[in-house]
Amino acid sequence: MLKNIDSLLITIILLSFLSCDRYSAGDYQLVIVNASVYNVNTLQVEKNKSIFIQNGLIKKISKTTSTDITLKNAIDAHQKLLTPSFIDVHNHLNFIFGDTIEITNPKDFQTSRRILTEQYIPYGVTVVRSAGGRELHIPMEQSWMKHHPDYIDYYPSGGALVSLDTKFYNHTYVSDSTDVVSKIKEYHKLGFEHIKVYSLIKETELKTAIRTARELDMSIFGHIENSMISIEKACELGLTNFEHAKTLFLEVIRKYEIASKDLSNLPPDDDENWRYREYEAFNFIGANNPSLLSLIELFKKNSASITPTLHLYAHPIGLANTDNQIAMHEEDQLKWSGVKLNRAKKGFKELTALVYKLYENGIMLNSGSDTYEPGKTILSEMLLLNELGIPMNEVLKIASLNSAKTLNKSRSYGSIEVGKKAHLILFDKSPLTNPLNLLSKKTVIKDGIVWVKH
Ligand SMILES: [Zn+2]
């Protein structure tokens, strides 16, 4: 018996020695040599680096030597910029597959996974979080959770939890706190790591959701705009991940409504006018409003994060970059002109001024699309963040490390560091030299494999 164990041990030692030998002989999955590596922690570019990748992970980073160049599977970056890949923290599947299509046949899951992936990876986005979706798509989402280098890494959230039976397809109704607990436990059992709540949730239910998510080590995000619950209250209850910078303005408007302040200058809040009303709300409140500033202070105190989603407001009024050719979806064709369009553009400036204030105050910003053509949108969002005054080296961090941190996934994604997944972008032209180079040709590496369309 003892002898058997001995020989087993010798075999294991031999095997590990052999694999070690194989490894040191340079048989890496991929080696990128002569790279200008963007370090998101220091915000600096480190030239002449070699990245050694094994089993989809970054194993070693060192100065490029002449031997690295001769290694098998080495690609020469020729000093081009290598950055971590980007993350979309705010996707809804209806933007990809439509509002009515129901994908429930397992035979279709792979095709839909490919369709979703092709919306992202060519643009450098390799990780996506759902910000609420239909429960009938849960089996499909579960099948996508088995990671595969050919597809994006997808993190579902289930339906956005609401205390009001809205019947909206991306919402999941929870009648009381017991319901909240069982729903979150159900998602957890399915392997979900994220929960989403919508503003139509009651205080007790939100409190329970935050507590339950925390107990199960799940991240919780909220689209809160003072409908059933205020941002202030949600902060007090411990919510830290907020969605859409515009919600801060809407929170103040709601506060004015409660105080019976005269809002007759604003367009009516109905189906026809609600979009224009939002831009006018930005104008009405203004980025220097004291209530907004105190919300920023609150975010600072609570180390909260927020997803700006600026493209959502820039694109329909012609303020998003057109070089990456994002189609104007029917519902975004607002057909505003003259004074109305100019008022909307002015309103957008107030929104961007608020985002700059959030940035200036050290609030963690992350990147989310929340619309059609999400991969292209992430790049547009990054350009908008840059245009409002955030330097491109910080913008790159927002779309990578900050977003990974918000997803509680920075152990795996967000920076080029030993032990993290090899999710990388090799830019033909550096966005640090010219922001528009974000749209330039790029080689995207996912799990250590150069991604190609299948
Ligand atoms: Zn959304």
Residues whose N, C-alpha, C, O or C-beta is under 5 A from the ligand:
A	BS01	ZN	A131 D370
